[in-house]
Amino acid sequence: MSSVRVLVATAVPAEREAVARAFTGPVRELPLPGTTVHRRGGHDLIAAGVGPARAAASTAAALTAAALGGTPYGLVVSAGIAGGFAPAAPVGSLVVADEITVADLGAETGDGFLPVTELGFGTITHRPPEALVRVVAEATGARTGTVLTVSTATGSAARADALRTRHPRALAEAMEGFGVAEAAAAHHVPVLEIRAVSNPVGPRDRAAWRIDDALAALTEGFGKLTDVLTRWNPHEP
Ligand SMILES: O=C(O)c1cccc(C(=O)CC[C@H]2O[C@@H](n3cnc4c(=O)[nH]cnc43)[C@H](O)[C@@H]2O)c1
């Protein structure tokens, strides 16, 4: 069976290391223009930066280098910690996105927010392959739903309620998934987003974020995925 080359893009190095702990073997660092790939156990990982723009730029750099080198990636995974919408996605739980949706790309109008698609531009949602989402959820016990990408982390109950109203299927919000997905789409490579919940979406209380628990959940989740990702058949829907 042929094996898929997987690129995992986190925001920060602590998240990249949490994913890398799920794999075995030495880590090789491959510096590229725009990012550095950490290769371990047949998986390539990058700390792509915080926010959708930086994450897209770093992911595109890694995708382009691999394609030009004749060893293109077959799957890109956006991974890291996230805010979870209570009660569906409690702190410590794992979420896999069946929709990766940018929540704040558009325009404010007198009648409220208009997504960029209603202005006649672009896209606001990327959909990971259904069969892959299913097997990842089965293997890890992750909840499945929409993961929102925001450029400003939610810090109030009012904003959390507004997002819930506009995106009733949302389980989590983070800041990179849509950027990673845009880069993957430009290269015609499928994308997945896997998030471990470190804090509830709502009033900001940074001191209460359970980052260590979320990073441990990320390691445990990827530990159950080593074969699932590389053996995935991209010809399944
Ligand atoms: O301080 C640390 O040790 C540390 C370790 C790992 C990660 C961090 C981060 O601050 C990661 C920022 C990253 O996390 C996502 N995130 C987490 N919670 C939320 C949220 O409520 N709303 C939006 N994004 C969230 C996001 O993707 C950030 O880029 C620190």
PDBQT file of the ligand as one rigid body, heavy atoms in Angstrom, charges set to zero:
ROOT
HETATM    1  O1  LIG A 301       1.975  29.640  26.517  1.00  0.00    +0.000 OA
HETATM    2  C1  LIG A 301       2.154  28.478  26.149  1.00  0.00    +0.000 C 
HETATM    3  O2  LIG A 301       2.849  27.624  26.724  1.00  0.00    +0.000 OA
HETATM    4  C2  LIG A 301       1.449  28.036  24.919  1.00  0.00    +0.000 A 
HETATM    5  C3  LIG A 301       1.597  26.736  24.485  1.00  0.00    +0.000 A 
HETATM    6  C4  LIG A 301       0.925  26.327  23.372  1.00  0.00    +0.000 A 
HETATM    7  C5  LIG A 301       0.098  27.207  22.680  1.00  0.00    +0.000 A 
HETATM    8  C6  LIG A 301      -0.041  28.510  23.133  1.00  0.00    +0.000 A 
HETATM    9  C7  LIG A 301      -0.905  29.459  22.445  1.00  0.00    +0.000 C 
HETATM   10  O3  LIG A 301      -1.169  30.538  22.914  1.00  0.00    +0.000 OA
HETATM   11  C8  LIG A 301      -1.427  29.027  21.135  1.00  0.00    +0.000 C 
HETATM   12  C9  LIG A 301      -2.217  30.109  20.449  1.00  0.00    +0.000 C 
HETATM   13  C10 LIG A 301      -3.150  29.416  19.503  1.00  0.00    +0.000 C 
HETATM   14  O4  LIG A 301      -4.142  28.744  20.211  1.00  0.00    +0.000 OA
HETATM   15  C11 LIG A 301      -5.346  28.780  19.523  1.00  0.00    +0.000 C 
HETATM   16  N1  LIG A 301      -6.385  29.172  20.492  1.00  0.00    +0.000 N 
HETATM   17  C12 LIG A 301      -6.491  28.641  21.724  1.00  0.00    +0.000 A 
HETATM   18  N2  LIG A 301      -7.586  29.102  22.335  1.00  0.00    +0.000 NA
HETATM   19  C13 LIG A 301      -8.192  29.947  21.467  1.00  0.00    +0.000 A 
HETATM   20  C14 LIG A 301      -9.398  30.704  21.548  1.00  0.00    +0.000 A 
HETATM   21  O5  LIG A 301     -10.145  30.707  22.546  1.00  0.00    +0.000 OA
HETATM   22  N3  LIG A 301      -9.702  31.461  20.471  1.00  0.00    +0.000 N 
HETATM   23  C15 LIG A 301      -8.926  31.472  19.364  1.00  0.00    +0.000 A 
HETATM   24  N4  LIG A 301      -7.786  30.755  19.267  1.00  0.00    +0.000 NA
HETATM   25  C16 LIG A 301      -7.435  29.988  20.298  1.00  0.00    +0.000 A 
HETATM   26  C17 LIG A 301      -5.130  29.705  18.342  1.00  0.00    +0.000 C 
HETATM   27  O6  LIG A 301      -5.072  28.919  17.201  1.00  0.00    +0.000 OA
HETATM   28  C18 LIG A 301      -3.825  30.396  18.622  1.00  0.00    +0.000 C 
HETATM   29  O7  LIG A 301      -3.005  30.566  17.513  1.00  0.00    +0.000 OA
HETATM   30  C19 LIG A 301       0.619  28.940  24.251  1.00  0.00    +0.000 A 
ENDROOT
TORSDOF 0
